[in-house]
């Protein structure tokens, strides 16, 4: 089956917008995104709170960072593109087996490099972010993780239209289900082969459900039956 095209590029404006969103909404799923994924790598941003205009402070910081480190991040981006292209055929083949050749919802997806480790995905736009300073394995993990979201949500809504038609993909049970599914899939042998073993994946708030979800998948690795079973316990 033909797989979609994935474009990897920069978008500084998007980086500024998303950084501000995470500054305003710092905790998700038991993780402190601002502390663990922004301040950890950019300690200068500790100064954002006492500044007169935090949004302007953040925008200026990001603009200056890209200006000063432009050549560095460009080289890192070239490496990431190479890493992904080396693995993409094997990745899409693996996903097709899990989803029984279910068609991808879009023919093209876009990954935007970011200087922050937030890595959100935007379902309607078919795009997501990748942390430019991550290791090779973590960058591959992120790309594969976000792409899985696009096909999972689309497939789940087609298989269970009544169940999911009023559910929010950004919070609540449907969001929980999608995140837990990715942990189950990306912690199995086929995906470990693609991006190696990644420790401590998944949100802290999902810890107990992840254990149950893995047991359910091991008993019967059928996507629709797994969804039906998980929705009874989430």
TORTI-903111 format. One record per residue (C-alpha): z, x, y. Coordinates in steps of 0.5 Angstrom, whole numbers, plus 500, padded with zeros to 3 digits. Last residue first. Example, Ala and Ser with C-alpha at 12.3 -4.5 7.8 and 13.67 -1.06 7.14 Angstrom:
<pts>
514527498516525491
</pts>
This chain:
<pts>
562478508564475501559470500553473504554479499552475493546472496543479499544482493540477489535478494534485494535486486539492484543488479550491477549498481547493487554489487558495486555498492556492496564492494565499496561498503565491504572495504569500509565496514570496520569504519562504520557507515556514513562518512558524508550525508547527502540530502535527507529525502533527495539523498534517499532517492539518489543513492547513499541511503541505500548502500549505507543501509545495506552495509548496516544490515549485512554487518548485523547479519555477519556478526553482532546484534541480529545474531544468526541462527535462523539467517541462512535457513530462513533466507527470504523470510529472514531477509524480509524481517531484517530489512523491514526493521532495519530500514526504520532505523536508517529513515529515522537516523537520516531524518535526524541528520538532515534536520541537524542533530540535537535531539539524537534519535532513538529506536523502537519496534520492540523486538528490533530495538534500534540504537541512536547513540548521539546522546540527548535522546528522543525516542522513535516508536514504530507502529503497524509492525513487520512492514509488508513487502511492497517490492522491497526497494519500491516500498522503501521509496513510497515509505520515504515519500509519505514520511517526508513532511511528517518527519520534519514536523516531528523533528521541529516539535522535538527541538521545542521540547528539547529547549523547554526541558533544558534544566530539568532534562539535564538534571535527570541526565546528570543524576543518572550518570552520577548514579551509574558512576558511583564513587566518581573518578570515571564520571567526571568526563561526563561534564563534557556532554556533547563530545563526551556522549557521541564521539567519546562514548561511541568510540567507533570501529564497529562498536566501542563504548560498552559500559558507557554505552550501556549506561547511556542506554539505561538513562535514555530509556528512563528519559523516554521522549516521543516520536510515533511512527505509524506504518504504511498502507500500500
</pts>
